[in-house]
Structures are given as C-alpha cells and as structure tokens.
Amino acid sequence: MMTTDRLVQQLAARLEPVEPLRSPGRRTATFMLGATLYVALLTLVIARPGAAGRGADLAILIPQLVALAASLLVVHAAFASVVPGHERPTLVWAALAVVAWVGALAVTSLGTSAARGTVLAAGHELWCVAVILLGGAPLVAVLAAMLRRGAPLHPIRTATLSAVAAGSLANVAACIWAPHQSGPTAFVWHGGAILLLVLACAAGAPLVLTWRAARRAPGEPTRS
C-alpha cells in the first residue's frame, strides 16, 4: 500500500536540479547590450553615404533615442511577463514608452512636407520594410529563445512585446540607412512593417511560447 511518506520519497528521488533564472532586469541588460551592438553593425553595413550626417539631425536622432529607451522598457516587460508576479508595473512603463516613441515619430515625421505622389506609391520605403522585417527577425529569435526559459503564462502578450521591441530596434537602422522621400510616407510604411511583425509573432506565439512547446525543446534544462 502506498503511504504518504513513500510517495514523498519517490517524488523526491526523481527531482532534477533546477537552475533559477536571472532577474528580468539582468536579462534585459544582457539582451539590450547585444541588440544595440547588432543594430549598430546592421546600420554600418547597410548605410548609404551621408548616414552620419542624418544621425546628427535632431529630427532623426531624437526619435531613435526614444526608440532605444522604449525598446529597453518593452524588453524588460517581456522578460517580466514570464516571471509570475512581476508583470503589471513593467507593462505600464512599457506602454507609456511606446506611446512616447510613436508620438516622437509622429511629430518629427508628420511635421515634414510630403513628397509628391500617394503614400502607397513610395517604392523606396519597401527597402525600409525589408530592413525592419529581416533585421528584426534575428532579434525576435533570440528573444524567443530567452523567453522560453521562463514561465510563458501569456504567450501572445509576451510575443507582442517581443515584436514591438525588435521592431523598434530594427527601425533605428531603417531610419538612418538612407534619406526618406517624405516623413509621412516613412511613418506609414515603418509603422505598417512593425505592425506586420507584431501580427506574425502573435500568430506564432502558441507554437513557440507555451509550456508544451517549451517541453519539446531538445536538451533544454528545466528552469524556475
């Protein structure tokens, strides 16, 4: 007959060592350090002549600095979202940061004169869309790998935060690599690219950021 003491002994004998995760703040710092270096390298690789001068323009520099600050807070919220009990305050700060970033983009972009032609006819911005989507994809992949080590209680929310963070970082490179034909055109196309990245990540979240998906990861140790 199975007794309580016997059951406890059997369960204790099957326990595996658990390596605790670092705090969301430390994981955020690690990711942002690597991500910032990656975005800087990406910008240098794709930048056209005159990129340094555009980076010194306050109308371009200020939104990019706000984007970096927003991505920092959004990444922190994403890491906090996989640690039960650490999510709510970080979500508020992340939301405020995103609003500030979008506001900075709107003021600097929509305040400039539009080029002739419709917004949808701006073929130049297709390259910026490619930079945001393809340049942001590695950032999303790294974030997903790091987030799977936590407790994915809200996979769609976590994936959305990851996509916004990756999109805002990739957008920095897209804004500096070449001059835009018009501010409003860039605002619409860049915003659409980031929205597409968010929708793609949200759709794939149940396949990647769930308990079942995390257990399927070969060779990945259990975390708490």
Buried (B, 14 or more C-beta within 10 A) or exposed (E): EEEEEEEEEEEEEEEEEEEEBEEBEEBBBEBBEEBBEBBEEBBEEBBEEEBEEBBEEEBBBBBBEBBBBBBBBBBBBBBBBBBEEBBEEBBEBBBEBBEBBBEBBBEBBBEBEBBEEEBEEBEBBEBBBEBBBEBBBBBBEBBBEBBBBBBBBBBBBBBBBBBBBBBBBBBBBBBBBBBBBBBBBBBBBBBBBBEBBBEBBBEBBBEBBBEEBBEEEEEEEEBE
